[in-house]
Amino acid sequence: MKFAYFSREIAGWLLLAAGLWQFWNTYNLLLIRRVFEAVPAGFIAFVIFRGGLHLLKVAVAAQAARSLPETSALPLTRKASRMPAKSVAPTSVKSVVPGPRSREAAANGLPD
């Protein structure tokens, strides 16, 4: 099982090197002004390079997960404390504070 981690890492480094080599080829194509050939080559180089980086990250994460103790894999259960829930019902009329009245309504004694 340990070989699976190293095989991922070796494959990641090989893909990283292949991506860098393809970037070099893209650079050489750009030096001789072959722009239309360089664009797909650059995209291919980018995909290969990112694939190598991803494999390296997966290999390192697998090694780190393997070194964890078994007890940390089990979730710890504890009693969840709940905060008091806020009411989502409409606001009652008694708790609504009236806003300012317009001057005309206040002068005539009319409601807003």
Secondary structure, DSSP 8 states (H G I E B T S, - for coil): -HHHHHHHHHHHHHHHHHHHHHHHHHHHHHHTT-HHHHHHHHHHHHHHHHHHHHHHHHHHHHHHHHTS-GGGGS--------------S---GGG-------HHHHHHT---
